[in-house]
Amino acid sequence: SVPDEELRAVAAAGRLREPGQLEAQARRMVRDERVRRLASEFGCAWLHVQGFDELDEKSERYFPEFAGLRGAMYEESIRFFADFFASDASVLSLLDGDHVFVNGPLAAHYGIPGVEGDAWQRIDGARQFGRGGVLGLAACLSKQAGASRTSPILRGNWVAEALLGDRLPRPPKDVPKLPEDEAGSALSMRELTIRHSSDARCAHCHQRIDAFGLALEQYDGIGRRRTNDFGGRPIDARAVVRDGTPIDGLAGLRDYLLQHRQQEFVRQFTRKLLGYALGRAVQLTDEPLLATIQQDLAANDFRIGIAIDRIVASRQFREIRGR
């Protein structure tokens, strides 16, 4: 938003260029309630859920409750990121966080007891309910799914591209689409995905994404935990990723990303945050700054405040390119 009185006063006094002033003002501002804008325009945009409260692509036949929940799902995502920035949390908590922000309807959707009404609460110990971190956000699970079914391919692609920064080619135009009605199929979504991915033209990319999406099959098309699909078939969330590591469910996927792909996740987050801060695409000349941010994050428990400090103090942020 526009500068507040304190920031204007510091700038008018010519003190913003004093050592530590930019960092101190940035740290102060992320504790302001207006950090919601950073949460929605950066955090939710990065996860592809910005404007989720207006999503109307779900089948009313299969998910009649979605229209009444989508606003709460989006609000949870905004509150999750606002708290992340304001509390100087670890970047890794985006994956392994053990808390959620819920009101009564969303808590019921998640199977979390003891929350009633429209007031929002932070609930710790969310992993016991299959939640915690961005992988468990209903908005993310719902957005990366079909109108009437799940989509391991969409979810897997989202993990690969949005969270890990992988670049995947577009699928061939003439590849047959999967059926939209999960209940009307003789095969489970897992079986349909495996059969679809066996096409020789597609196998290379699907080896990189399908396991991630299959691990999230315990969540239906609106992010609700389930043990059986619409056809009554038991859910199998086991998979083997491209490097041969077996994973099982959301917890297995989360652990795999933290243990085997942590560096790529941190780089992707850092690259996205820097690009947002600069208002442009990250370029080759930004690589030394990215490397410094990642090194300093690792040396300081991955606290987000460290990344903010390095960005606002950087030449890229303080000066206009080309001048």
Secondary structure as GFF3:
##gff-version 3
##sequence-region A 1 323
A	DSSP	alpha_helix	5	12	.	.	.	ID=ss1
A	DSSP	alpha_helix	21	29	.	.	.	ID=ss2
A	DSSP	alpha_helix	35	38	.	.	.	ID=ss3
A	DSSP	pi_helix	39	44	.	.	.	ID=ss4
A	DSSP	alpha_helix	45	46	.	.	.	ID=ss5
A	DSSP	three_ten_helix	52	54	.	.	.	ID=ss6
A	DSSP	alpha_helix	66	86	.	.	.	ID=ss7
A	DSSP	alpha_helix	93	96	.	.	.	ID=ss8
A	DSSP	beta_strand	99	102	.	.	.	ID=ss9
A	DSSP	alpha_helix	104	110	.	.	.	ID=ss10
A	DSSP	beta_strand	121	124	.	.	.	ID=ss11
A	DSSP	three_ten_helix	126	129	.	.	.	ID=ss12
A	DSSP	three_ten_helix	134	136	.	.	.	ID=ss13
A	DSSP	alpha_helix	138	143	.	.	.	ID=ss14
A	DSSP	alpha_helix	152	158	.	.	.	ID=ss15
A	DSSP	pi_helix	159	163	.	.	.	ID=ss16
A	DSSP	alpha_helix	189	197	.	.	.	ID=ss17
A	DSSP	alpha_helix	203	214	.	.	.	ID=ss18
A	DSSP	beta_strand	238	240	.	.	.	ID=ss19
A	DSSP	beta_strand	246	248	.	.	.	ID=ss20
A	DSSP	alpha_helix	249	260	.	.	.	ID=ss21
A	DSSP	alpha_helix	262	278	.	.	.	ID=ss22
A	DSSP	three_ten_helix	284	286	.	.	.	ID=ss23
A	DSSP	alpha_helix	287	299	.	.	.	ID=ss24
A	DSSP	alpha_helix	304	312	.	.	.	ID=ss25
A	DSSP	alpha_helix	315	318	.	.	.	ID=ss26
###
